[in-house]
Amino acid sequence: MRKIRTPFFEIGTKNYIYGDDVLKLAMAADKMAEKYDIDVLFTTPYADIRRVAENTKNLIIIAPYMDTIYPGRGMACVLPESLKAAGAHGVVVNHCEKPMSLPQIKDTIKRARELDFIVFACADTTAEAQALAHLKPDIINPEPSELIGGSDGKVSDMSYVKDTIDAIRSIDPDIYVEQAAGITNGKQVYDFIMAGSEGAGAASGIVNSKDPIATMEEMIKATRQAADDLKKRS
């Protein structure tokens, strides 16, 4: 399994962009990961995974979803082996735009482990985050659904951040926690990491900004600053 250094930064494209625009963003992110010496997770649509993998060297590439089928029948399903062959290092489970039942999540995590995939699990409430922690994904991304995709600058409040971190760590302190909902600037990234999150991330906050590459760099630079300040604190 690909190892992740903390603090890390995660970029999602969803379907806001595709094709050449995804590749352009990924190649810029790849350079920034090297420049700031930060691990960058890049969550990209299935059709763009191979191009991103073949044109970058530093990114940790995450698929947005997968089914639990095995090679054989399963027309139109997402085969886990095909994702790995394309260059993915992990998979998202239970995003609010692709919700899953608890049994589905459990089966997907089991299947991901067979391929040494990183499991990036999403939760809405503190209770859901705690329930997911029992299934031992590698990362849990707690984010209130109403804030996802927002452009008004509203992010998770610090009480939610601390409650979800505490809830997850009470079950398994080895699970990384990422905060992402509504993030639009570097200060929010810095504040969440300094509050105890191992990572931060953004999707619409980057790709819908006036200058996505500049916005992305601001956030990755803020992750680097948080890493340096945490080191001083220790």
Phi, psi and omega per residue, in radians:
M1 nan 2.425 3.101
R2 -1.147 2.226 -3.140
K3 -1.432 2.548 3.140
I4 -2.036 2.206 3.036
R5 -1.524 2.573 3.132
T6 -1.992 2.661 -0.116
P7 -1.254 2.638 -3.135
F8 -2.103 2.918 3.079
F9 -2.224 2.432 -3.110
E10 -2.107 2.341 3.136
I11 -2.033 2.269 3.052
G12 -2.040 2.461 3.092
T13 -1.817 -0.337 -3.000
K14 0.819 -2.287 3.042
N15 -2.077 0.444 3.064
Y16 -1.147 -0.638 3.114
I17 -2.318 2.905 -3.121
Y18 -2.773 2.916 3.052
G19 1.031 -2.241 -3.070
D20 -1.050 -0.567 -3.134
D21 -1.194 -0.647 3.055
V22 -1.109 -0.799 -3.112
L23 -1.099 -0.727 3.116
K24 -1.049 -0.780 3.137
L25 -1.160 -0.734 -3.124
A26 -1.110 -0.734 -3.130
M27 -1.170 -0.627 3.061
A28 -1.174 -0.735 3.115
A29 -1.100 -0.662 3.134
D30 -1.054 -0.767 3.112
K31 -1.145 -0.663 -3.135
M32 -1.235 -0.601 3.087
A33 -1.048 -0.693 3.116
E34 -1.296 -0.771 -3.104
K35 -1.043 -0.775 -3.073
Y36 -1.715 0.016 3.120
D37 0.917 0.899 -3.129
I38 -2.192 2.417 3.031
D39 -1.298 2.218 -3.113
V40 -2.058 2.111 3.028
L41 -1.562 2.375 -3.104
F42 -2.194 1.882 -3.115
T43 -1.654 2.044 -2.953
T44 -2.328 2.681 3.099
P45 -1.008 2.674 -3.092
Y46 -0.905 -0.791 -3.012
A47 -1.142 -0.308 -3.089
D48 -1.832 -0.038 -3.068
I49 -1.036 -0.863 -3.066
R50 -1.116 -0.750 3.132
R51 -1.089 -0.739 3.122
V52 -1.114 -0.789 -3.124
A53 -1.090 -0.670 -3.078
E54 -1.376 -0.240 -3.080
N55 -2.050 0.190 3.095
T56 -2.380 2.835 -3.136
K57 -2.295 -0.217 -3.044
N58 -1.931 -0.340 -3.028
L59 -1.304 2.565 2.971
I60 -1.736 1.903 -2.945
I61 -1.602 2.213 -3.070
I62 -2.054 2.266 3.052
A63 -1.414 2.603 -3.064
P64 -1.360 -0.191 -3.074
Y65 3.121 2.785 2.939
M66 -2.698 2.731 3.019
D67 -1.587 3.032 -3.071
T68 -1.830 0.294 -3.141
I69 -1.233 2.913 3.039
Y70 -1.976 2.836 3.129
P71 -0.894 2.314 -3.092
G72 2.473 -2.343 3.132
R73 -1.257 2.753 3.133
G74 2.405 0.789 -3.126
M75 -0.886 2.237 3.073
A76 1.356 -0.022 3.028
C77 -1.426 2.802 3.130
V78 -1.668 1.883 -3.098
L79 -1.383 2.154 -3.125
P80 -0.977 -0.734 -3.134
E81 -1.070 -0.575 3.137
S82 -1.203 -0.593 3.090
L83 -1.141 -0.778 3.137
K84 -1.129 -0.731 3.129
A85 -1.095 -0.539 3.133
A86 -1.334 -0.326 3.104
G87 2.107 0.135 3.126
A88 -1.290 2.572 3.092
H89 -1.881 -0.154 -3.085
G90 -2.979 -3.058 -3.049
V91 -2.580 2.575 3.029
V92 -1.536 2.428 2.986
V93 -2.198 2.456 2.989
N94 1.167 0.581 2.997
H95 -1.129 2.606 -3.074
C96 -1.096 -0.365 3.092
E97 -1.542 -0.111 3.063
K98 -2.536 1.126 -3.037
P99 -1.171 2.651 -3.109
M100 -2.324 2.636 3.036
S101 -1.317 2.848 3.134
L102 -1.045 -0.749 3.071
P103 -1.063 -0.677 3.096
Q104 -1.098 -0.758 3.125
I105 -1.064 -0.816 -3.132
K106 -1.029 -0.793 -3.138
D107 -1.162 -0.654 -3.137
T108 -1.197 -0.704 3.094
I109 -1.107 -0.749 3.106
K110 -1.033 -0.768 -3.137
R111 -1.163 -0.689 3.125
A112 -1.090 -0.659 3.136
R113 -1.112 -0.536 3.112
E114 -1.112 -0.428 -3.097
L115 -1.893 0.153 -3.095
D116 1.005 0.659 3.101
F117 -1.474 2.492 2.901
I118 -1.197 2.394 3.101
V119 -1.927 2.071 -3.115
F120 -1.915 1.804 -3.030
A121 -1.808 2.440 -3.137
C122 -1.885 2.523 3.119
A123 -2.413 2.683 3.114
D124 -1.688 -1.096 -3.069
T125 -1.684 2.925 3.069
T126 -1.075 -0.712 3.132
A127 -1.088 -0.711 3.126
E128 -1.173 -0.708 3.103
A129 -1.040 -0.719 3.141
Q130 -1.180 -0.697 3.101
A131 -1.105 -0.733 3.125
L132 -1.126 -0.579 -3.122
A133 -1.048 -0.544 3.110
H134 -1.130 -0.389 -3.134
L135 -1.558 -0.084 3.012
K136 1.032 0.915 2.935
P137 -1.214 2.981 3.131
D138 -1.411 -0.620 -3.114
I139 -2.348 2.408 2.953
I140 -2.057 2.290 -3.138
N141 -1.960 1.599 3.105
P142 -1.392 2.190 -3.138
E143 -2.673 2.154 3.089
P144 -1.028 2.215 -3.031
S145 -0.983 -0.599 -3.078
E146 -1.198 -0.264 -3.131
L147 -1.650 -0.263 -3.061
I148 -1.207 2.282 3.130
G149 1.418 0.052 -3.132
G150 -1.268 2.667 3.136
S151 -2.180 0.209 -3.075
D152 -1.676 0.131 3.089
G153 1.487 0.001 3.134
K154 -1.389 2.236 3.115
V155 -2.226 3.043 3.098
S156 -1.026 2.383 3.098
D157 -1.345 2.814 -3.012
M158 -1.148 -0.456 3.097
S159 -1.175 -0.705 3.080
Y160 -1.121 -0.762 -3.137
V161 -1.017 -0.894 -3.091
K162 -1.200 -0.661 3.125
D163 -1.112 -0.748 -3.119
T164 -1.229 -0.690 3.084
I165 -1.052 -0.835 -3.133
D166 -1.087 -0.713 -3.122
A167 -1.126 -0.759 -3.131
I168 -1.174 -0.808 -3.093
R169 -1.222 -0.383 3.074
S170 -1.196 -0.402 3.104
I171 -1.643 -0.839 -3.101
D172 -2.651 1.797 -3.102
P173 -1.208 -0.152 -3.126
D174 -1.530 -0.160 3.109
I175 -1.351 2.286 3.071
Y176 -1.357 2.557 3.103
V177 -2.028 2.271 3.065
E178 -2.045 2.426 2.998
Q179 -1.898 2.368 -3.050
A180 -2.538 -0.488 -2.961
A181 -1.028 2.113 3.008
G182 1.426 0.017 -3.077
I183 -1.132 2.265 3.132
T184 -2.250 -0.082 -3.101
N185 -2.633 2.925 -3.077
G186 -1.164 -0.579 -3.131
K187 -1.081 -0.698 3.113
Q188 -1.117 -0.716 3.073
V189 -1.019 -0.888 -3.120
Y190 -1.038 -0.812 -3.085
D191 -1.100 -0.716 -3.119
F192 -1.181 -0.699 3.130
I193 -1.195 -0.730 3.125
M194 -1.167 -0.387 3.111
A195 -1.415 -0.120 3.064
G196 2.206 -0.102 3.109
S197 -1.321 2.490 3.084
E198 -1.355 -0.306 -3.117
G199 -2.720 2.959 3.065
A200 -2.481 2.828 -3.109
G201 -2.759 2.926 3.141
A202 -2.722 2.646 3.053
A203 -2.192 -1.430 -3.121
S204 -1.073 -0.544 3.132
G205 -1.070 -0.410 3.073
I206 -1.662 -1.038 -2.944
V207 -1.236 -0.371 3.108
N208 -1.709 0.069 3.124
S209 -1.345 2.927 -3.118
K210 -1.124 -0.600 3.134
D211 -2.375 1.530 -3.048
P212 -0.965 -0.700 -3.094
I213 -1.214 -0.705 3.097
A214 -1.154 -0.717 3.115
T215 -1.105 -0.759 3.115
M216 -1.066 -0.744 3.132
E217 -1.138 -0.692 3.091
E218 -0.997 -0.718 -3.103
M219 -1.277 -0.714 3.120
I220 -1.189 -0.666 3.069
K221 -1.091 -0.682 3.109
A222 -1.140 -0.603 3.066
T223 -1.123 -0.737 3.093
R224 -1.086 -0.736 3.140
Q225 -1.111 -0.725 3.105
A226 -1.106 -0.717 3.116
A227 -1.052 -0.760 -3.139
D228 -1.157 -0.726 -3.111
D229 -1.239 -0.591 3.067
L230 -1.149 -0.651 3.112
K231 -1.128 -0.717 3.108
K232 -1.130 -0.672 -3.099
R233 -1.119 -0.613 -3.092
S234 -1.403 nan nan
